[in-house]
Amino acid sequence: MSIGNLSQLDRALFGLRSLVINGEFEGGQRLPEVAVAKQLGTSRTPLRQAMDRLVAEGLLERIETGGCRVATFTRDDIADAIELRGVIEGTAARMAAERGVSADLLGQANDALEGIDRALKASDGVNFECYVRRNAKFHALLAKFSGSALIRREIERMSLLPLASPSAFLSEQAAIPDFQDSLRYAQRQHRAILEAITNREGARAEALVREHARLALINFNYLTDVQPTLVKDVQGLALVAST
């Protein structure tokens, strides 16, 4: 769907979330409603509805005197969000193994992983666009495997937090060898997770998923401690307080 076909609310929501995640506003800064509405090409009513959504997602905070400001996150906040995503996704994997998953869904997951294999073996280097797309597909299926609408909603909600989603740190990192090694290791974990679910090994599947989620924390620490000059290139890092 093109931007032109989006409703006023969707245009405001996607546009505002992008502005916030990309660091267009400083953490703690009050949002200038009139200027933002003009920038996004919407009226203030859908913008305020979008602001309500981002408050619920944790990207914005209410100001007692009215309006909203951009939220800020500490390193501990990011670590906690990643850990919590791992717990919920791990629960989904355990439930999937215990309850069983249809052959169709397992086939879709295997197709997604085969796509990742191809992305990693691309002749001109890692195909990051393909990797990100297939990785997101695999994690979406993992949530679906549980058979629980509640689990799926919670995983989706957690993934909206900056740097906590399965796709955090993947885009625009092709020049970093450490990240490419991390992608290959992550793919081996994907295969082990799917194998554990297929074999109905609930405890193993849960443990593997929780360990897999912690790769995001390793990459987060790498960027902030070893390669701080790359911080500006990663969506969401602008919201993390430097102290």
C-alpha positions as a Python dict, from the first residue, in 0.01 Angstrom:
ca = {
    (1, 'M'): (0, 0, 0),
    (2, 'S'): (138, 343, -94),
    (3, 'I'): (152, 632, 151),
    (4, 'G'): (-107, 808, -60),
    (5, 'N'): (-359, 531, 6),
    (6, 'L'): (-320, 543, 385),
    (7, 'S'): (-586, 694, 605),
    (8, 'Q'): (-510, 1019, 787),
    (9, 'L'): (-464, 824, 1111),
    (10, 'D'): (-229, 567, 958),
    (11, 'R'): (-27, 839, 787),
    (12, 'A'): (4, 1025, 1118),
    (13, 'L'): (87, 708, 1311),
    (14, 'F'): (353, 573, 1074),
    (15, 'G'): (500, 916, 1014),
    (16, 'L'): (516, 1016, 1379),
    (17, 'R'): (663, 683, 1487),
    (18, 'S'): (930, 719, 1219),
    (19, 'L'): (1017, 1072, 1331),
    (20, 'V'): (1050, 964, 1693),
    (21, 'I'): (1247, 645, 1626),
    (22, 'N'): (1484, 822, 1387),
    (23, 'G'): (1569, 1084, 1647),
    (24, 'E'): (1408, 1385, 1478),
    (25, 'F'): (1321, 1505, 1828),
    (26, 'E'): (1543, 1490, 2135),
    (27, 'G'): (1445, 1275, 2428),
    (28, 'G'): (1229, 1476, 2664),
    (29, 'Q'): (1140, 1730, 2393),
    (30, 'R'): (779, 1843, 2373),
    (31, 'L'): (616, 1765, 2039),
    (32, 'P'): (512, 2076, 1846),
    (33, 'E'): (171, 1956, 1727),
    (34, 'V'): (107, 2221, 1464),
    (35, 'A'): (450, 2182, 1303),
    (36, 'V'): (437, 1800, 1310),
    (37, 'A'): (86, 1789, 1162),
    (38, 'K'): (201, 2015, 879),
    (39, 'Q'): (512, 1804, 822),
    (40, 'L'): (309, 1483, 802),
    (41, 'G'): (32, 1636, 593),
    (42, 'T'): (-243, 1557, 844),
    (43, 'S'): (-478, 1751, 1065),
    (44, 'R'): (-425, 1770, 1442),
    (45, 'T'): (-708, 1526, 1520),
    (46, 'P'): (-543, 1217, 1364),
    (47, 'L'): (-206, 1337, 1496),
    (48, 'R'): (-341, 1339, 1850),
    (49, 'Q'): (-486, 992, 1796),
    (50, 'A'): (-142, 880, 1678),
    (51, 'M'): (13, 1039, 1985),
    (52, 'D'): (-226, 838, 2202),
    (53, 'R'): (-102, 519, 2033),
    (54, 'L'): (263, 609, 2084),
    (55, 'V'): (196, 688, 2450),
    (56, 'A'): (52, 336, 2483),
    (57, 'E'): (360, 196, 2307),
    (58, 'G'): (591, 384, 2541),
    (59, 'L'): (754, 610, 2282),
    (60, 'L'): (581, 924, 2409),
    (61, 'E'): (491, 1049, 2757),
    (62, 'R'): (204, 1270, 2867),
    (63, 'I'): (282, 1615, 3002),
    (64, 'E'): (65, 1720, 3295),
    (65, 'T'): (6, 2062, 3144),
    (66, 'G'): (-100, 1909, 2812),
    (67, 'G'): (61, 1757, 2508),
    (68, 'C'): (333, 1494, 2488),
    (69, 'R'): (709, 1470, 2501),
    (70, 'V'): (945, 1212, 2354),
    (71, 'A'): (1032, 935, 2598),
    (72, 'T'): (1390, 854, 2689),
    (73, 'F'): (1528, 515, 2778),
    (74, 'T'): (1823, 404, 2987),
    (75, 'R'): (2048, 115, 2893),
    (76, 'D'): (1878, -85, 3164),
    (77, 'D'): (1539, -12, 3004),
    (78, 'I'): (1661, -156, 2673),
    (79, 'A'): (1811, -461, 2842),
    (80, 'D'): (1485, -520, 3029),
    (81, 'A'): (1277, -485, 2711),
    (82, 'I'): (1496, -733, 2525),
    (83, 'E'): (1483, -975, 2817),
    (84, 'L'): (1104, -945, 2840),
    (85, 'R'): (1064, -1010, 2466),
    (86, 'G'): (1276, -1321, 2510),
    (87, 'V'): (1056, -1439, 2796),
    (88, 'I'): (734, -1393, 2598),
    (89, 'E'): (872, -1540, 2275),
    (90, 'G'): (1019, -1827, 2477),
    (91, 'T'): (677, -1893, 2626),
    (92, 'A'): (531, -1896, 2275),
    (93, 'A'): (793, -2152, 2165),
    (94, 'R'): (728, -2376, 2465),
    (95, 'M'): (353, -2362, 2409),
    (96, 'A'): (405, -2441, 2041),
    (97, 'A'): (617, -2746, 2122),
    (98, 'E'): (372, -2870, 2383),
    (99, 'R'): (57, -2810, 2179),
    (100, 'G'): (197, -2898, 1839),
    (101, 'V'): (217, -2688, 1524),
    (102, 'S'): (53, -2764, 1189),
    (103, 'A'): (267, -2892, 903),
    (104, 'D'): (167, -2585, 702),
    (105, 'L'): (303, -2339, 959),
    (106, 'L'): (619, -2542, 1010),
    (107, 'G'): (665, -2540, 633),
    (108, 'Q'): (626, -2163, 621),
    (109, 'A'): (888, -2127, 894),
    (110, 'N'): (1128, -2353, 710),
    (111, 'D'): (1074, -2151, 391),
    (112, 'A'): (1158, -1833, 585),
    (113, 'L'): (1480, -1990, 714),
    (114, 'E'): (1575, -2110, 367),
    (115, 'G'): (1532, -1750, 254),
    (116, 'I'): (1772, -1640, 529),
    (117, 'D'): (2022, -1903, 412),
    (118, 'R'): (2007, -1755, 63),
    (119, 'A'): (2047, -1403, 200),
    (120, 'L'): (2358, -1507, 393),
    (121, 'K'): (2510, -1678, 88),
    (122, 'A'): (2444, -1399, -163),
    (123, 'S'): (2733, -1367, -408),
    (124, 'D'): (2775, -994, -346),
    (125, 'G'): (2766, -1021, 34),
    (126, 'V'): (2487, -1056, 286),
    (127, 'N'): (2152, -947, 142),
    (128, 'F'): (2036, -748, 445),
    (129, 'E'): (1700, -650, 300),
    (130, 'C'): (1611, -1015, 244),
    (131, 'Y'): (1750, -1115, 583),
    (132, 'V'): (1543, -856, 769),
    (133, 'R'): (1226, -952, 581),
    (134, 'R'): (1268, -1326, 635),
    (135, 'N'): (1378, -1281, 996),
    (136, 'A'): (1064, -1079, 1068),
    (137, 'K'): (856, -1352, 900),
    (138, 'F'): (1012, -1625, 1113),
    (139, 'H'): (952, -1435, 1437),
    (140, 'A'): (594, -1356, 1337),
    (141, 'L'): (536, -1726, 1278),
    (142, 'L'): (697, -1808, 1612),
    (143, 'A'): (436, -1591, 1782),
    (144, 'K'): (164, -1755, 1574),
    (145, 'F'): (288, -2105, 1664),
    (146, 'S'): (166, -2061, 2021),
    (147, 'G'): (-198, -2060, 1911),
    (148, 'S'): (-259, -1781, 2161),
    (149, 'A'): (-393, -1445, 2044),
    (150, 'L'): (-286, -1296, 2377),
    (151, 'I'): (74, -1410, 2333),
    (152, 'R'): (80, -1275, 1978),
    (153, 'R'): (-46, -933, 2090),
    (154, 'E'): (209, -910, 2369),
    (155, 'I'): (497, -1002, 2137),
    (156, 'E'): (381, -741, 1887),
    (157, 'R'): (353, -480, 2162),
    (158, 'M'): (700, -552, 2297),
    (159, 'S'): (849, -541, 1950),
    (160, 'L'): (730, -182, 1907),
    (161, 'L'): (967, -63, 2179),
    (162, 'P'): (1289, 84, 2038),
    (163, 'L'): (1568, -170, 1996),
    (164, 'A'): (1362, -459, 2136),
    (165, 'S'): (1223, -598, 1811),
    (166, 'P'): (1375, -904, 1639),
    (167, 'S'): (1485, -675, 1354),
    (168, 'A'): (1670, -426, 1573),
    (169, 'F'): (2030, -364, 1465),
    (170, 'L'): (1998, -559, 1140),
    (171, 'S'): (1957, -286, 879),
    (172, 'E'): (2245, -77, 744),
    (173, 'Q'): (2512, -280, 923),
    (174, 'A'): (2665, -466, 627),
    (175, 'A'): (3009, -312, 682),
    (176, 'I'): (3048, -455, 1034),
    (177, 'P'): (3202, -805, 1031),
    (178, 'D'): (3092, -867, 1390),
    (179, 'F'): (2730, -820, 1287),
    (180, 'Q'): (2761, -1055, 993),
    (181, 'D'): (2903, -1321, 1224),
    (182, 'S'): (2611, -1253, 1457),
    (183, 'L'): (2363, -1307, 1174),
    (184, 'R'): (2510, -1646, 1092),
    (185, 'Y'): (2503, -1748, 1457),
    (186, 'A'): (2143, -1626, 1483),
    (187, 'Q'): (2048, -1843, 1186),
    (188, 'R'): (2192, -2150, 1356),
    (189, 'Q'): (1978, -2064, 1656),
    (190, 'H'): (1673, -2029, 1430),
    (191, 'R'): (1729, -2380, 1300),
    (192, 'A'): (1772, -2520, 1652),
    (193, 'I'): (1453, -2347, 1770),
    (194, 'L'): (1248, -2486, 1484),
    (195, 'E'): (1394, -2834, 1542),
    (196, 'A'): (1305, -2822, 1913),
    (197, 'I'): (947, -2715, 1838),
    (198, 'T'): (909, -2982, 1570),
    (199, 'N'): (1039, -3247, 1811),
    (200, 'R'): (797, -3128, 2083),
    (201, 'E'): (1083, -3030, 2320),
    (202, 'G'): (918, -2745, 2508),
    (203, 'A'): (1186, -2665, 2766),
    (204, 'R'): (1462, -2670, 2506),
    (205, 'A'): (1265, -2451, 2266),
    (206, 'E'): (1198, -2195, 2538),
    (207, 'A'): (1562, -2183, 2648),
    (208, 'L'): (1686, -2146, 2291),
    (209, 'V'): (1450, -1858, 2217),
    (210, 'R'): (1546, -1671, 2533),
    (211, 'E'): (1914, -1710, 2448),
    (212, 'H'): (1843, -1600, 2090),
    (213, 'A'): (1678, -1278, 2208),
    (214, 'R'): (1990, -1184, 2401),
    (215, 'L'): (2181, -1144, 2076),
    (216, 'A'): (2005, -807, 2048),
    (217, 'L'): (2159, -706, 2383),
    (218, 'I'): (2504, -817, 2268),
    (219, 'N'): (2467, -605, 1955),
    (220, 'F'): (2334, -312, 2155),
    (221, 'N'): (2636, -322, 2387),
    (222, 'Y'): (2867, -352, 2087),
    (223, 'L'): (2727, -39, 1927),
    (224, 'T'): (2726, 173, 2239),
    (225, 'D'): (3063, 57, 2378),
    (226, 'V'): (3277, -42, 2079),
    (227, 'Q'): (3132, 147, 1781),
    (228, 'P'): (2961, 459, 1923),
    (229, 'T'): (3015, 645, 1595),
    (230, 'L'): (2755, 415, 1436),
    (231, 'V'): (2485, 503, 1688),
    (232, 'K'): (2331, 763, 1458),
    (233, 'D'): (2271, 496, 1192),
    (234, 'V'): (2059, 268, 1409),
    (235, 'Q'): (1691, 341, 1456),
    (236, 'G'): (1596, 399, 1818),
    (237, 'L'): (1940, 461, 1965),
    (238, 'A'): (1875, 834, 1965),
    (239, 'L'): (1619, 772, 2242),
    (240, 'V'): (1871, 607, 2474),
    (241, 'A'): (2016, 838, 2738),
    (242, 'S'): (2395, 863, 2722),
    (243, 'T'): (2432, 824, 3096),
}
